[in-house]
Amino acid sequence: MVPPLFRSTLLGLLFFTLPAMAAPKVLRYTDHEPYGGMRTRLINDVFFAAIEKESQGRLKVEAHWNGENSISYNALATISDGSKADMGIVVPEYTARQLPLHQIFKSFAIGPEHGAQQVEFFRRVYHDVPEFNAELDRNNLVNLQFFLGYPVGFFTAKPLKSLTDLQGTTWRTASFWHQAYLHNTGAKTVTLPWNNGITTALQDGRLDGLMVNLDSGYDIHAERAAPNILLSPSLWLGHVYLLTMNKKTWESLEARDRQAIQRAAATTQQALGAALENNLTTMVTTLEQEGAHVRYLNKEELSAWQNAINYPQVQAQWVEKQKSEGVNNAGEVMQKVSALLDETRR
């Protein structure tokens, strides 16, 4: 029988010789949207869960949703600084000055039809076109994973026979590309704050239509005032959400933890394509339950729209403007993106 004093001493020695269990490294995450939508559920339930699993608990994500730490327009600066957040969502459209080349995606009104194709396109963009990651690097950011959203929808109070017959109608859309394309079809565009006032403007006739991604239209219940919706998965919107990390934070991680995050991103990409298609089906069903009349555009209608908006001319004008502002490689990168789109859609 071991004497009590000896047993206590032995246990003490064992305690001091066992390696201490290291506390997980906490990564502070910021997002401008509340948790619960397609993108935020994918981020939390798939990507973050995979990070903790792949790192074997060495990494833990502390998520702050709904603009708690940073609103969308300040997110790039917040993550680049790193004092309030280590990682978070950057929307390139909100940071055109800092990320001019990232504006190219939305200039293509028609994109890959299937979710898996859209995911493959952006995977290749960030793998094959170094100018995009270089642009993020100049802003002290590292791209961990991209996320995509719903296609654009055309919400109107009266049924639209054709997207090429918009002469004299008035529309609200946020994208400068989409504003130019609507102008090329003879429509007018107005600037209105993003709130329920847009639904009111559709109801009282100040607006004839709203061009926006489906879920945003549903968020303000535009379908109640403009129940006629034209859409196609090929109207992919070109809207990308970048889940970025502060560059210094990324470089401070151990190699095995950086690799764990990369494996988590690969897992997420595998789930993303199916999620896009399944959630689109669910969103259309929800809109129809709200009384909307949803019609899918056929290939001939999509081709007619693409011809009517004269997007190559608008792209060329944008490239010249970028040159005047010192972005001399805009035309070259535009060509690379166009080639990748063509390859992805074959």
C-alpha positions in Angstrom: 0.0 0.0 0.0 1.3 3.4 -1.0 1.6 5.8 1.9 -0.6 8.9 1.6 2.3 11.3 1.7 4.2 9.5 -1.0 0.9 9.3 -3.1 0.4 13.1 -2.9 4.0 13.8 -3.9 3.7 11.4 -6.8 0.5 13.0 -8.1 2.1 16.5 -7.7 5.1 15.4 -9.8 2.8 14.0 -12.5 0.7 17.2 -12.6 3.8 19.4 -13.1 5.3 17.1 -15.8 2.2 16.8 -17.9 2.1 19.3 -20.8 -0.4 22.1 -20.2 -3.4 22.1 -22.4 -3.1 25.2 -24.5 -6.2 27.5 -24.7 -7.6 27.7 -28.3 -6.6 30.8 -30.3 -9.8 32.9 -30.7 -10.4 34.6 -34.0 -12.8 37.5 -33.9 -15.2 37.6 -36.8 -17.3 40.5 -38.0 -20.3 40.3 -40.4 -22.8 43.1 -41.4 -25.7 40.7 -41.7 -27.6 38.9 -39.0 -27.1 35.1 -38.6 -29.8 33.0 -40.3 -29.6 33.6 -44.1 -28.1 31.3 -46.7 -24.6 32.8 -46.6 -24.3 33.3 -42.8 -25.5 29.7 -42.1 -22.9 28.4 -44.5 -20.2 30.5 -42.8 -21.1 29.5 -39.3 -22.4 25.9 -39.7 -19.9 24.7 -42.3 -16.8 26.9 -42.6 -16.4 27.8 -38.9 -17.3 24.3 -37.8 -14.7 22.9 -40.2 -12.0 25.3 -39.0 -12.4 24.1 -35.4 -12.5 20.5 -36.5 -9.6 20.7 -38.9 -7.5 22.5 -36.3 -8.4 19.9 -33.6 -9.7 22.7 -31.4 -6.7 24.9 -31.6 -8.7 27.6 -33.4 -12.1 29.0 -32.2 -14.1 31.6 -34.0 -15.9 34.3 -32.0 -18.6 35.6 -34.4 -20.1 39.0 -34.2 -23.2 39.4 -36.5 -25.5 42.1 -37.7 -22.9 44.9 -37.8 -22.0 44.6 -34.1 -18.3 45.3 -34.7 -18.4 46.9 -38.1 -21.0 47.9 -40.7 -20.5 46.7 -44.3 -19.0 49.9 -45.7 -16.3 50.0 -42.9 -15.5 46.2 -42.9 -12.4 46.4 -45.1 -10.9 49.1 -42.9 -11.8 47.3 -39.7 -10.3 44.0 -40.8 -7.2 45.6 -42.3 -6.6 47.4 -39.0 -7.1 44.3 -37.0 -7.7 45.9 -33.6 -11.5 45.1 -33.5 -11.6 42.0 -35.7 -9.3 39.4 -37.1 -11.5 38.3 -39.9 -14.8 39.1 -41.6 -16.8 39.7 -44.7 -15.7 42.3 -47.2 -18.1 43.2 -50.0 -16.0 44.5 -53.0 -18.9 46.6 -54.3 -18.8 48.8 -51.2 -15.1 49.4 -51.5 -14.6 50.3 -55.2 -11.8 52.7 -54.5 -9.7 50.1 -52.5 -10.7 47.1 -54.7 -11.2 48.5 -58.2 -10.4 45.2 -60.1 -13.0 43.4 -58.0 -15.7 45.5 -59.6 -15.2 43.6 -62.9 -17.3 40.6 -61.9 -20.6 42.4 -61.9 -20.0 43.9 -65.4 -21.0 40.5 -66.8 -24.8 40.5 -66.7 -25.0 36.8 -67.7 -22.9 34.2 -65.9 -22.7 30.5 -65.2 -26.1 29.0 -64.8 -25.4 26.2 -62.2 -24.2 26.8 -58.7 -21.3 24.4 -59.1 -20.1 26.4 -62.2 -20.3 29.7 -60.3 -18.2 28.2 -57.5 -15.7 26.8 -60.0 -15.4 30.2 -61.7 -14.5 32.0 -58.5 -12.2 29.3 -57.4 -10.3 29.7 -60.7 -10.3 33.4 -60.4 -8.5 33.4 -57.1 -6.2 30.6 -58.2 -5.4 31.7 -61.7 -5.6 35.5 -61.7 -3.0 36.8 -59.2 -4.1 40.4 -59.6 -7.1 39.9 -57.3 -5.2 38.5 -54.3 -2.6 41.2 -54.9 -5.3 43.8 -54.6 -6.3 42.3 -51.3 -2.7 42.1 -50.1 -2.3 45.8 -50.7 -5.1 46.3 -48.2 -3.5 44.1 -45.6 -6.0 41.3 -46.3 -5.8 37.6 -47.1 -8.8 35.9 -48.7 -9.8 32.8 -46.9 -13.0 31.9 -48.8 -15.6 33.4 -51.1 -19.3 33.2 -50.7 -22.0 33.9 -53.3 -25.6 34.9 -53.3 -28.9 34.8 -55.1 -29.3 35.9 -58.8 -30.7 39.2 -59.7 -34.5 39.5 -60.1 -36.6 42.1 -62.0 -39.5 43.1 -59.7 -42.3 45.0 -61.4 -45.8 46.1 -60.5 -47.1 45.3 -64.0 -46.1 42.2 -66.0 -43.1 42.8 -68.2 -43.3 41.2 -71.7 -39.7 41.8 -72.5 -36.5 43.1 -70.8 -35.7 44.9 -74.0 -38.8 47.1 -73.9 -38.1 49.3 -70.9 -38.2 52.7 -72.7 -39.4 55.4 -70.3 -39.7 53.2 -67.2 -38.1 54.2 -63.9 -35.9 51.7 -61.9 -34.0 51.5 -58.7 -30.7 49.5 -58.7 -27.6 50.1 -56.7 -24.9 48.8 -59.1 -23.3 51.4 -61.4 -23.0 48.6 -64.0 -26.7 47.8 -63.8 -27.6 51.5 -63.9 -25.7 51.8 -67.2 -27.3 48.7 -68.6 -30.8 49.9 -67.8 -30.0 53.3 -69.4 -28.9 51.5 -72.6 -32.4 49.9 -72.8 -34.0 53.4 -72.6 -34.9 53.2 -68.9 -34.3 55.8 -66.2 -32.7 55.0 -62.8 -33.1 56.8 -59.5 -31.3 56.7 -56.2 -33.3 55.7 -53.2 -32.1 54.6 -49.7 -32.4 50.9 -49.2 -35.4 50.5 -46.9 -39.2 49.9 -47.1 -39.6 53.3 -48.8 -38.7 51.5 -52.1 -41.7 49.2 -51.7 -43.8 52.4 -51.1 -42.4 53.9 -54.3 -43.3 50.8 -56.2 -46.8 50.9 -54.8 -47.5 54.6 -55.7 -45.9 54.4 -59.1 -42.8 56.5 -58.6 -40.9 53.3 -59.5 -41.8 50.9 -62.2 -39.3 48.3 -61.2 -36.5 47.1 -58.9 -33.4 45.3 -60.1 -31.9 43.5 -57.2 -30.9 40.1 -55.9 -33.9 38.0 -54.9 -33.3 37.8 -51.2 -32.7 41.6 -50.8 -36.0 42.2 -52.6 -37.7 39.8 -50.3 -36.1 41.5 -47.2 -38.1 44.6 -47.9 -41.1 42.6 -49.3 -40.9 44.2 -52.7 -42.9 41.3 -54.0 -46.0 42.7 -52.3 -45.9 45.9 -54.3 -44.2 44.4 -57.4 -45.4 40.8 -57.6 -44.1 40.2 -61.1 -40.6 38.8 -61.0 -38.4 37.8 -63.9 -35.3 35.8 -63.1 -32.8 33.3 -64.3 -29.9 31.5 -62.5 -27.8 32.8 -65.3 -28.5 36.4 -64.0 -25.9 35.5 -61.4 -25.4 39.1 -60.3 -21.6 38.7 -60.0 -21.8 39.6 -56.4 -19.1 38.0 -54.2 -18.6 38.1 -50.5 -15.0 37.7 -49.4 -14.3 36.2 -46.1 -10.9 37.8 -45.4 -8.4 37.8 -42.6 -6.0 40.5 -41.4 -2.7 39.7 -43.1 -0.6 40.0 -39.9 -3.0 37.7 -38.1 -2.8 35.1 -40.9 1.0 35.3 -40.9 1.1 34.9 -37.1 -0.7 31.5 -37.3 1.2 28.3 -37.2 1.6 26.6 -40.5 -0.6 23.7 -39.4 -3.4 26.1 -38.5 -3.2 27.9 -41.8 -3.4 24.5 -43.5 -6.4 23.7 -41.3 -8.2 26.8 -42.5 -7.4 26.0 -46.1 -8.9 22.5 -45.7 -12.0 24.0 -44.1 -12.3 26.3 -47.2 -12.1 23.3 -49.5 -14.9 21.6 -47.5 -17.0 24.7 -47.8 -16.5 25.1 -51.5 -17.8 21.5 -52.0 -21.0 22.4 -50.2 -21.5 25.9 -51.7 -22.8 24.9 -55.2 -25.6 22.7 -54.0 -26.5 25.3 -51.3 -26.9 28.0 -54.0 -29.3 25.9 -56.1 -31.3 24.5 -53.1 -31.8 27.9 -51.6 -32.8 29.5 -54.9 -35.6 26.9 -55.2 -36.7 27.7 -51.6 -36.6 31.4 -52.2 -38.7 31.2 -55.3 -41.3 29.0 -53.4 -41.3 31.6 -50.6 -41.9 34.5 -53.0 -44.7 32.6 -54.7 -46.3 31.9 -51.3 -46.3 35.7 -50.8 -48.3 36.0 -54.0 -45.5 36.7 -56.5 -45.7 35.6 -60.1 -42.2 34.3 -60.9 -41.2 33.6 -64.5 -37.9 32.2 -65.6 -36.3 33.8 -68.7 -35.4 31.6 -71.6 -32.1 31.6 -73.4 -33.4 33.8 -76.2 -34.6 36.4 -73.8 -31.3 36.3 -72.0 -29.4 36.8 -75.2 -31.7 39.7 -76.2 -31.1 41.4 -72.9 -27.3 40.9 -73.2 -27.4 42.5 -76.7 -29.6 45.4 -75.6 -27.5 46.5 -72.7 -24.3 46.7 -74.8 -22.1 45.6 -71.9 -18.8 45.5 -73.9 -19.1 49.3 -74.6 -19.8 50.0 -70.9 -16.8 47.8 -69.9 -14.5 49.6 -72.3 -15.5 53.0 -70.9 -14.9 51.7 -67.4 -11.4 50.4 -68.4 -10.5 53.8 -69.8 -11.7 55.5 -66.6 -9.6 53.2 -64.5 -6.5 54.0 -66.6 -7.1 57.7 -65.9 -7.1 56.8 -62.2 -3.9 54.8 -62.4 -5.3 51.3 -62.6 -3.4 50.4 -65.8 -4.1 46.7 -65.8 -7.9 46.8 -65.7 -8.2 45.9 -69.4 -5.9 42.9 -69.1 -7.7 41.6 -66.0 -11.1 42.1 -67.7 -9.9 39.9 -70.6 -8.7 37.2 -68.2 -12.1 37.2 -66.3 -14.0 37.1 -69.6 -11.9 34.1 -70.8 -12.5 32.2 -67.5 -16.3 32.9 -67.8 -16.4 31.5 -71.3 -14.5 28.4 -70.2 -16.7 27.8 -67.2 -19.9 28.1 -69.2 -18.9 25.6 -71.8 
